[in-house]
Amino acid sequence: MNKKSFGLDIGDIAIRAVELKLDKGGFSLSASITSPTPPKGMMSESPLDEEEMGNAIKKALKEAKIDTKIANVALPENQVYTKIVEMPYLSDRELSSAIYWEAEQYIPIPLSNITLAWNVVKRSEKPKQNEKMNVLMVGAPTIIVKKYQKVLSLSGITINTLETEILSTIRALTFNLDRNASSPFIVVSIGSISTALAIIIGRDLIFTYTLPIGGNAINRAIASDFGLSLTQAEEYKKAYGISNSSVGQRIEKATEPIMSSILTEVKKAVIYFSQKYQNLRIEQIILSGSTARILGIDKYFANGSGIETAVANPWKMLVSQNIPKEILNSGPEYAVSIGLAIKDYEEQ
């Protein structure tokens, strides 16, 4: 099969697009790009800003030589409501009614303003008495969905599917895993505004949670401590990380309240998991998102949690590793767009 699939991740800082090609051997990279997001981003209601955003996407795709006009697109984690809910065993028809009652318990705005989607994570073919099933529920404000549709249409792109960033990331990291594998791990995806946690068994999502802390907060802490602009703080973060150098140690001290907050939530998620699945334990933490590239961040989480920690490399799923070095080293940042690019092939 030579069909190409195009994934588009519109972040607060960068637009990332990935196009893959699939043949009998597996996936290989057809095209990719990282391009700056216009200052007002996707949240401005100004028609001029929307047009600027559409033009920026169009320009990036032209530069990458991506001519596919249909895209799988990610919605920002801080703009959607994602929840794994435990429900009694229901048929699809029963679930389509019951899910709205569940949604009212978790989504703090009227459902009339929400575009709701759901999917059964795991359901036994022959359920035992009182057996429960896990359902993934995602609610996105309809105004946000329409915003993405409008901006993408201005760029000449038709949206095939919209999903959350964490779901795309999980797909990129688990696509080649055995669905029946029983080695649980936790994904910590640190975005610019928020951080998403997800616990995975095999390829199944069993827990997810989003906290309103991300790379921007880390940059602000560095900028404040060093007297730098936010742009300079970002460069310091990339150059020194939280390493053993004198600057790295100062960055670690300045960012400790933020990093500690994320680590605390990871520990809480691990405790929740150990109480619910007493015969299993979290084997690994996988760090994703641009902040995952901070030097020493894997050691920070490993030492703080006592769990083996690795930085995500979604490129390893490709059969051809003929990938430019600068792109290869940016693996954690491309997890969302890679996951989107392979979505069409998920059940093949």
N, C-alpha and C positions, 0 to 999 in steps of 0.2 A: 504494500500500500504506500502510495506516494503523497497522500493527502497531507497538507500542511495545517498546522493549528497555531493560532496566534493568541498569546496571552498579554494582557495590558494591565499594568499596575501603576495607577496614578497616585503617587505619594505627595506629601506636603512639600518635600524638597526636590524629588526627582520623578520623572516619568520613565518607567522601564518597560520595555517590550521584548518578548521572546517569541521566535517562530522556530518550531522544530519540524523535522521531517522524519517519517517513519518508513522503514523498509523491513525486510525479513529479519535483519540482524538486530533491529531495535531503533531507538531514537538517536538522532544526531542534530547538532545545532545548525540551523539554516541562517538565522539572523538574530541579532540582539542589539539593544541600544540603551544607554542611560542618558537622559537629557534633562536640563533644569526645568522645574515646574515654575510657571509665572508666579510672581509675588502674591497675588490674590488667591491663587489656587482654585479649588473647586467650590469653595464655600461662598464666594461673592455672588450676589443676586443681580449685579450689573450686567446688562446685555453686552457691553463692551468687554468686560472681563471674561465673560463666557466665550465670546468670539476669540479673544486672545488665547484662552485655554485650548479651544478647538484648533486654532492655527498652530499652537505649540505641539500638539499631538500629531497633527498632519505633517509638520516639518520633521519631527523626530522619526516618524515612520518612513518618510521619503528618504531621509539620510540613511536609515537602516536598510533601505531597499525592501521593505515589507509591503507587498502590494495586495495582500489579503484584506478584504474589506469587512470581514466578520470577526469579532473578537470576543473572547471570554474576559470579563472585567471584574476586578475586585473592589468591593466597598470597604472604606476605612473602618477598622475595628471599633473606633470610638464613636461611630455614628450608627451602629446597629446593636441589636440585642440578640445575643446567642446563648442558648441554654440547652443542656441535656436534661430532659425531664423523665422521671421514672413513672410509667403509667401501667395500669392493668392491661393484660393481653387483650388487644382489640383488633378487629378486622380493619382494612383500609377505610371502608365506608364509615365505621364507627369512629375511627380516629379523626377523620376529616371534620367531624362535628365536635368531638371532645377537645381537640387541640386548641380551639378558640377559648374555651373555658380556662385551660392551662395557661394560655398566653396572657389572659387578663391578670393572672396571679404574678406574672414576672415583668410585664412590659408596662412602664409607668405612664404611658400616654394612650389616648383612646385608640382602639383597634381600627376604627374607621379611618385613621390617619396612617395606618401601618400596612405594608405589603408583607404578608406572612408566608413563610415556606417551612416545610418540615420533611423529615425523612427518618424512617425507622432504622436505628443503628444496628440492632440485632433483635430478631424475633424467632423463637423456636417454631419449627413446623408442627411439633406435637407438644404444646405447652402443658406443664404440670399444673396442678391445682394452685391457685393464688400466685402463679408465676408472673413476674413483671417484665416489661420490655422498656428499653431505652429509646427515646425519641429525640432527635436533634431538631430544635426549633430555632428559626432565625426570623427576626422581625426587623424590617428596615422602614424608616419613615418614607412614605410615598413621595414626599416632596424631594427627598434625596435621590430616589430612584429616577424620578422625572428629570432631575437636574443632570444626572449622568447620561440619560437618554438624549437630552437636548445637546449637551456639549459634544458627545460622541457623534451625533448626527451632523454637527457643524464641522467636524473633522472628516466627514465622509465615511464613518464607520458605523456598522450595524452591530448592536450588542446581541450576541448569541445567548450568553448567560451572565448573570450577576451573582457573585457569592462573596463571602467574607474572606479577609486576608488570611486568617488562621486556617480555614479549610483548604485554601490553595497551598499554604505552606505545608500542611500535613500531607497532602497528596504528593507534593514534590519529594518529601522525605521518606514516604512509605510505599511509593508506587511499585517497587520491586520486592517488597516484603511479602512473606507468606501471611495471608489473612488470618491463619490459624496459629500464628506464632504467639507465644505466651510470655514474652519478655517485655514488660511494661516500661515505657519511658515517658519523660515529660518534655514537651517543647516549650521553650521560653522565647517568644518572639518580641523583641524590643523595638518598637516603632518610634517615630519621632514624638508622638503625643501620648501614646498608650502602650502597654505591654500586655500581650495575650499569653495565657498559660493553657496548655492542653495536655491531658494525659491520654496516652495511646496504648492499646493492647493489640498487637498484630497491626492491622490497618484501621482499627475501629476507635473512634473518638468516644471516650467514656466520661470526660470531665473537661469543661472549659470555663475560663474566668478572665475578665479583662480589668486591669487596674489603670487608673488615669495618670500614669507616670511613664515617661519615655526618654528618648535621647535628648529632646529639647531641654528637659529639666536638668540633665547632666551637663549640657552645654552652658546653661545659665549659671550653674554652680561653679564651673571652671572659670567662666567669664568674670564672675563676682570676685573669686579668690585671686585671680591673676590680674584683674583690671583690663580685661580684653574685650573686644567685640565678640558677638556670638559667632561670627564667621571665623575669627582667630581661635576661639575656644574649640570649635569643631576641628580645626587643623591640629591643635595641641592634643586633643583627644585621640585623633588618628595617629599622630606621630609618637606620643609617649605612652598612651594608655595608662594602666595602673600597674606599671612595671616597677622594677627595683631601682630604677634611676631616681635621682633626687626630684626631678620634675614629676615623674610617674608616681612617686610616693606622695607628693603634694596633691596631685590630682586625685589619688585614692582617698586621701583625707578629706578633700573638698567635696567629693561626690559620695562619701560614705553614707550619709542619711538616705540618699536616693537608692543607691545600690542595696543598702540594708533593707529598705522597704520592699524591694522586688524579691530579695532573698527570703524575707519573712513570709511573703505570700507563697513562694515555692515550697517552703517548709510546711505551711498549712495545708497545701494541696497534697503533699506527700503523706501527712498525717491522716487526712481525709481518706486517701486511697488505702492506706494500711488498715484502717478501721473497717472499711467496706469490703476489701479483698484481703482477708487475713492470711491466705495461703500464697499471696504474691507480694513482690516488693519492686519498687522502682529501680530499674537497673542503670538508667542513664539520664542525664539532662542534656538536651540538645539546644544550643543557643542559636537564634536566628535573628534576622533584621540587621540593619547597618551597624548598630551598636555592638553586635556580636563580634565585630572585627577589632574591638578595643584590645590592645595587647594586655594579656594577663587576666582578662575577664573570665576565661574558663577556669583558671586556678582559683579565682575568687569564689566562684560558685561551688567548685569541688571542695575547697577547704571549708566553706561555710555550711555546706549541706552534708558532707561525707559521702556524696554520690559522684561517681565518675561523670565528668562533664566534657562535652565536645562541641566544637563550632560546626554548624551545619554546612554540608557540602552537597547541595542538590545536583550539581553537575555530574556527580559520580554515577547517576542512573543512565547517562548517555553511553552508547557503545563506542562512539568516537570521542576521544579526548583531545582532538585537535581544536583546542579552545584558546584564544588569545590570553596571555598570562594575566593582563589587567582585569579581564572578565572572570577568569578562573579564580583569582584571589578575592573577587567580590561575590562569591557564592552565596553567603548569607543574605545579601541584599536582593538577590535574584530569585529567592525561594518562591515568592508569591507569583511572579510572572511565569516561572517554569511550571509551577503547579497549575496555573491557568492554561498554559499551552498544551498540557497533556490531558486536560479534562475530557475532551471529546473521545479519548481512547480508554477511559477509565474502566469500562466493562468489557473491553475486547481482550 
